[in-house]
Amino acid sequence: MTETRFHDRRAVQIENQFIRLTVTIEGGHIAEILDKATGVNPLWIPPWRSIEPSSHDTERHPEYGANSEAKLLAGIMGHNLCLDLFGPPSEEEARAGITVHGEASVLPYEFRAEPAGLVTKCILAASQIAFERRLILRDRKVLITEKVENLSVFDRPIAWTQHATLGPPFVERGVTQFRAPAAPDISTTFTSASVSGGYTTHLLDAKQEHAWFFAYSPRSRVVFGYVWRRNDFPWLGIWEENHSRTQPPWNGRTITQGMEFGVSPVPETRREMIERQTLFDTPGYRWLPARTTLEVSYYAAIAQAAAIPEAVEEFEKIIS
């Protein structure tokens, strides 16, 4: 494990002969999963200057906006964690200092090296949750194991979503190809003031033990994606930005593709999440009982492929 600077941010890196993994110290974002042979990192690096969330101040940093999302956007990179919110805080929560998608993406993390990997930890003080993420390199894969511990004496309904966002040059308009096993004829579209440009959510196929998505870039000949247990994260939300968001810090200057897998179908407030309860007869949140720990594991993987059939074959190997 090496401490470094990554796009003006404090970060740690681990690597093997195939890939390099970079995680920001503040926010714990998986900012880079680099294929060393091609130099391609499929994860999104925003075009605006990134700063540490702890240094963000709305009055001193108006370039990131003036709402509950600004602190997150000031430091967002690649794959960030949404816990224990997936979506905006209520007006009252925002006034109390809670940001979009909860505390986990803006807090400082502790790091510890392990053989072929590292462990990151933080305490979500407002949510009374302890979070731990272990990342282990296995050839062209990253095994990611997460533990969420309820420190309180109350059962809690929580959101828990992996906010994986891909960006250029890997993502190209009308060129990059995506695959995912959504359940047949079960998906829907949400639009709201908090979801610019709309959002589609897909219930993943319950007949398959594992869920997954991958993206293939014909230009770079790189395939990248994630594999997880479908019962852990039954929902896949898909959103894109195509130079349409004109407010700060977007300013109409970026392309992204968000592939967000988690326990909730759509980004919304906690109250809306609880009142919704289910969608397509599937729960829209997860219960975290008092003084207990939940654990999930999933893979991120990156490989080279000459064409989409080979990309499909590479991911079939990973799934198996």
C-alpha positions as CSV (number, residue, x, y, z in Angstrom):
1,M,0.0,0.0,0.0
2,T,1.4,3.4,-1.1
3,E,0.1,6.8,-0.1
4,T,0.0,9.1,-3.2
5,R,-1.7,12.2,-4.8
6,F,-4.4,11.4,-7.3
7,H,-5.9,14.4,-9.2
8,D,-5.0,16.7,-6.3
9,R,-6.4,14.3,-3.7
10,R,-4.8,12.3,-0.9
11,A,-5.1,8.6,-1.9
12,V,-3.7,5.1,-1.4
13,Q,-2.8,2.7,-4.1
14,I,-2.2,-1.1,-4.4
15,E,-1.2,-2.9,-7.6
16,N,-0.2,-6.2,-9.2
17,Q,1.1,-7.0,-12.6
18,F,-2.3,-6.4,-14.2
19,I,-4.1,-3.6,-12.5
20,R,-3.6,-0.6,-10.2
21,L,-6.3,0.3,-7.7
22,T,-6.6,3.8,-6.2
23,V,-8.8,4.8,-3.3
24,T,-9.3,8.4,-1.9
25,I,-8.5,8.8,1.8
26,E,-11.5,11.2,2.2
27,G,-14.7,9.7,0.9
28,G,-13.2,6.3,0.4
29,H,-14.0,6.5,-3.3
30,I,-12.6,3.8,-5.6
31,A,-11.2,6.3,-8.1
32,E,-9.2,4.1,-10.3
33,I,-9.1,0.5,-11.5
34,L,-6.4,0.8,-14.1
35,D,-5.6,-1.8,-16.8
36,K,-1.8,-1.4,-16.8
37,A,-1.4,-2.9,-20.3
38,T,-3.6,-0.3,-22.0
39,G,-3.4,2.6,-19.4
40,V,-7.3,2.7,-19.3
41,N,-9.2,3.6,-16.2
42,P,-12.9,3.2,-17.0
43,L,-14.1,5.0,-13.8
44,W,-15.2,8.6,-14.1
45,I,-12.9,11.5,-13.1
46,P,-14.9,14.7,-13.2
47,P,-13.6,17.6,-15.4
48,W,-13.7,20.0,-12.4
49,R,-11.0,20.4,-9.8
50,S,-11.4,17.8,-7.0
51,I,-11.0,18.9,-3.3
52,E,-11.1,17.1,0.0
53,P,-14.6,17.0,1.4
54,S,-13.3,18.3,4.7
55,S,-12.1,21.5,3.1
56,H,-15.4,22.2,1.3
57,D,-17.4,25.3,2.3
58,T,-20.4,26.5,0.4
59,E,-19.5,30.2,0.6
60,R,-15.8,29.7,-0.3
61,H,-16.5,27.2,-3.0
62,P,-19.6,28.3,-5.0
63,E,-18.3,26.5,-8.0
64,Y,-19.6,23.2,-6.7
65,G,-23.2,24.5,-6.2
66,A,-25.1,25.6,-3.1
67,N,-27.2,22.6,-2.1
68,S,-26.9,19.3,-0.2
69,E,-25.1,17.7,-3.2
70,A,-22.2,20.2,-3.4
71,K,-20.0,18.6,-0.8
72,L,-20.2,15.3,-2.5
73,L,-19.6,16.7,-6.0
74,A,-16.6,18.6,-4.8
75,G,-14.8,15.3,-4.1
76,I,-16.6,12.6,-6.1
77,M,-14.6,10.2,-8.2
78,G,-15.4,6.8,-9.8
79,H,-17.2,4.5,-7.4
80,N,-18.6,6.0,-4.2
81,L,-20.7,4.4,-1.5
82,C,-24.3,5.5,-0.7
83,L,-25.0,4.6,2.9
84,D,-27.4,4.9,4.7
85,L,-29.1,7.2,2.2
86,F,-29.5,6.6,-1.5
87,G,-30.7,10.0,-2.8
88,P,-31.2,13.4,-1.2
89,P,-31.7,14.2,2.5
90,S,-34.9,15.8,3.6
91,E,-35.0,19.6,4.0
92,E,-34.6,19.1,7.8
93,E,-31.7,16.6,7.3
94,A,-30.0,19.0,4.9
95,R,-30.2,21.8,7.4
96,A,-28.6,19.5,10.0
97,G,-25.6,18.9,7.6
98,I,-26.5,15.6,5.9
99,T,-25.4,15.4,2.3
100,V,-26.8,13.6,-0.8
101,H,-26.3,9.8,-0.5
102,G,-25.3,10.1,3.2
103,E,-22.1,10.4,5.2
104,A,-20.1,7.5,3.8
105,S,-18.9,9.4,0.7
106,V,-17.6,12.5,2.5
107,L,-15.9,11.1,5.6
108,P,-12.2,10.4,6.2
109,Y,-11.3,6.8,6.2
110,E,-8.6,4.8,8.0
111,F,-6.4,2.4,5.9
112,R,-4.6,-0.7,6.7
113,A,-2.4,-2.8,4.4
114,E,-3.1,-6.6,4.0
115,P,-1.5,-9.2,1.8
116,A,-2.5,-8.3,-1.8
117,G,-4.9,-5.7,-0.6
118,L,-6.1,-3.1,2.0
119,V,-8.8,-2.5,4.5
120,T,-10.7,0.9,4.8
121,K,-12.8,1.9,7.8
122,C,-14.9,4.8,9.0
123,I,-17.6,5.6,11.5
124,L,-20.8,7.2,10.3
125,A,-21.5,9.1,13.5
126,A,-24.9,10.6,12.6
127,S,-26.1,7.2,11.3
128,Q,-24.5,5.3,14.2
129,I,-23.0,2.8,11.7
130,A,-19.5,1.4,11.4
131,F,-18.4,0.6,7.9
132,E,-15.5,-1.5,6.7
133,R,-14.4,-2.3,3.1
134,R,-11.7,-4.9,2.3
135,L,-10.2,-4.8,-1.2
136,I,-8.1,-7.7,-2.4
137,L,-6.4,-8.0,-5.8
138,R,-6.7,-11.3,-7.6
139,D,-5.1,-11.1,-11.1
140,R,-7.5,-8.9,-13.1
141,K,-10.2,-8.9,-10.4
142,V,-10.8,-6.9,-7.2
143,L,-12.6,-8.8,-4.5
144,I,-14.5,-6.2,-2.4
145,T,-16.0,-7.2,0.9
146,E,-18.1,-4.8,2.9
147,K,-19.3,-4.9,6.5
148,V,-22.0,-2.6,7.9
149,E,-22.4,-2.6,11.7
150,N,-25.3,-1.0,13.5
151,L,-23.9,0.7,16.6
152,S,-27.3,1.7,18.0
153,V,-29.9,-0.3,20.0
154,F,-32.6,0.2,17.3
155,D,-33.3,-1.8,14.2
156,R,-32.8,0.5,11.2
157,P,-34.0,0.5,7.6
158,I,-31.1,1.5,5.4
159,A,-30.2,2.2,1.8
160,W,-26.9,0.7,0.6
161,T,-25.9,1.3,-3.0
162,Q,-22.7,1.1,-5.0
163,H,-22.6,4.3,-7.0
164,A,-20.3,3.1,-9.8
165,T,-19.8,5.8,-12.5
166,L,-17.9,5.3,-15.7
167,G,-16.5,8.1,-17.8
168,P,-14.5,9.2,-20.8
169,P,-12.4,8.3,-22.7
170,F,-13.7,4.8,-21.9
171,V,-17.3,6.0,-22.2
172,E,-18.0,7.4,-25.7
173,R,-21.4,8.5,-26.9
174,G,-23.0,5.8,-29.1
175,V,-19.9,3.6,-29.0
176,T,-19.4,2.0,-25.5
177,Q,-21.6,-1.1,-25.1
178,F,-23.3,-2.3,-21.9
179,R,-24.7,-5.6,-20.8
180,A,-26.7,-6.6,-17.7
181,P,-29.2,-9.4,-16.8
182,A,-32.3,-7.5,-15.9
183,A,-35.5,-9.5,-15.2
184,P,-37.6,-9.7,-18.4
185,D,-40.1,-6.8,-18.8
186,I,-39.4,-5.5,-15.3
187,S,-38.0,-2.0,-15.2
188,T,-39.3,1.5,-14.8
189,T,-38.3,5.1,-15.2
190,F,-38.3,7.8,-12.5
191,T,-38.0,11.5,-12.9
192,S,-37.9,14.1,-10.1
193,A,-36.3,17.4,-9.2
194,S,-33.5,15.5,-7.5
195,V,-32.7,13.2,-10.5
196,S,-31.6,15.4,-13.4
197,G,-32.4,13.9,-16.8
198,G,-34.3,11.0,-15.4
199,Y,-33.3,7.6,-14.1
200,T,-34.2,4.0,-15.1
201,T,-34.2,1.2,-12.5
202,H,-34.1,-2.5,-13.3
203,L,-35.0,-5.4,-11.1
204,L,-32.3,-8.0,-11.6
205,D,-33.2,-11.6,-12.6
206,A,-34.1,-13.5,-9.4
207,K,-33.5,-16.8,-11.2
208,Q,-29.8,-16.1,-11.3
209,E,-27.6,-16.4,-8.2
210,H,-25.3,-13.7,-9.4
211,A,-26.0,-10.3,-11.0
212,W,-23.6,-8.4,-13.1
213,F,-23.0,-5.7,-15.6
214,F,-20.1,-5.0,-17.9
215,A,-19.2,-2.3,-20.3
216,Y,-17.0,-2.7,-23.4
217,S,-15.0,0.0,-25.2
218,P,-14.3,-1.0,-28.8
219,R,-11.8,1.8,-29.2
220,S,-9.6,0.7,-26.2
221,R,-10.6,-2.9,-26.4
222,V,-11.2,-3.0,-22.7
223,V,-14.1,-4.7,-20.9
224,F,-14.9,-3.7,-17.3
225,G,-17.7,-4.5,-14.9
226,Y,-18.9,-5.9,-11.6
227,V,-20.4,-9.2,-10.3
228,W,-22.4,-9.6,-7.1
229,R,-24.9,-11.8,-5.4
230,R,-28.3,-10.9,-6.7
231,N,-30.0,-11.2,-3.3
232,D,-27.5,-8.8,-1.8
233,F,-28.2,-6.1,-4.3
234,P,-31.4,-6.8,-6.4
235,W,-31.6,-3.4,-8.1
236,L,-29.6,-1.8,-10.9
237,G,-30.1,1.9,-11.5
238,I,-28.8,3.4,-14.7
239,W,-28.3,7.1,-15.4
240,E,-26.3,9.2,-17.8
241,E,-25.1,12.7,-18.2
242,N,-24.6,13.9,-21.7
243,H,-23.7,17.6,-21.4
244,S,-27.2,18.4,-20.2
245,R,-26.7,19.5,-16.6
246,T,-25.8,23.2,-16.8
247,Q,-25.7,24.0,-13.1
248,P,-22.4,24.1,-11.1
249,P,-20.2,22.1,-11.1
250,W,-21.5,20.3,-14.2
251,N,-21.7,23.3,-16.5
252,G,-22.6,21.1,-19.5
253,R,-19.1,19.7,-19.9
254,T,-19.1,16.1,-19.1
255,I,-20.3,12.6,-20.2
256,T,-20.9,9.9,-17.6
257,Q,-22.6,6.5,-17.3
258,G,-23.8,5.6,-13.8
259,M,-24.4,1.9,-13.1
260,E,-25.7,1.8,-9.5
261,F,-26.4,-1.6,-7.8
262,G,-27.9,-1.7,-4.4
263,V,-30.8,-2.5,-2.1
264,S,-33.0,0.4,-3.3
265,P,-34.7,0.9,-6.7
266,V,-34.4,4.7,-6.9
267,P,-32.6,7.6,-5.3
268,E,-35.1,9.3,-2.9
269,T,-35.4,10.6,0.6
270,R,-35.5,8.2,3.6
271,R,-39.2,9.0,4.2
272,E,-40.0,8.3,0.5
273,M,-38.0,5.0,0.7
274,I,-39.8,3.8,3.7
275,E,-43.3,4.8,2.5
276,R,-42.6,3.1,-0.9
277,Q,-41.7,-0.2,0.9
278,T,-41.5,-2.3,-2.2
279,L,-41.5,-2.2,-6.0
280,F,-42.4,-5.2,-8.2
281,D,-43.0,-7.0,-4.9
282,T,-39.3,-6.6,-4.0
283,P,-38.1,-4.6,-0.9
284,G,-36.7,-1.1,-1.5
285,Y,-34.4,-1.1,1.5
286,R,-32.7,-3.4,3.9
287,W,-33.2,-3.9,7.7
288,L,-30.0,-3.6,9.8
289,P,-31.0,-5.0,13.2
290,A,-29.7,-3.5,16.4
291,R,-26.1,-4.2,17.3
292,T,-25.6,-6.6,14.3
293,T,-23.4,-6.7,11.3
294,L,-24.3,-7.4,7.6
295,E,-21.6,-8.4,5.1
296,V,-21.6,-8.6,1.3
297,S,-18.9,-9.4,-1.2
298,Y,-18.6,-8.6,-4.9
299,Y,-16.0,-8.3,-7.7
300,A,-14.9,-5.6,-10.0
301,A,-12.9,-6.8,-13.0
302,I,-11.1,-5.5,-16.0
303,A,-9.7,-7.3,-19.0
304,Q,-8.9,-6.9,-22.7
305,A,-11.1,-8.1,-25.5
306,A,-10.8,-7.7,-29.3
307,A,-14.6,-7.6,-29.8
308,I,-17.9,-7.9,-28.0
309,P,-18.1,-11.7,-28.3
310,E,-14.7,-12.0,-26.6
311,A,-15.8,-9.5,-24.0
312,V,-18.9,-11.6,-23.2
313,E,-16.6,-14.7,-22.9
314,E,-14.3,-12.9,-20.5
315,F,-17.1,-12.0,-18.2
316,E,-18.6,-15.5,-18.4
317,K,-15.3,-16.7,-17.0
318,I,-15.5,-14.2,-14.2
319,I,-19.1,-15.1,-13.3
320,S,-18.3,-18.8,-13.2
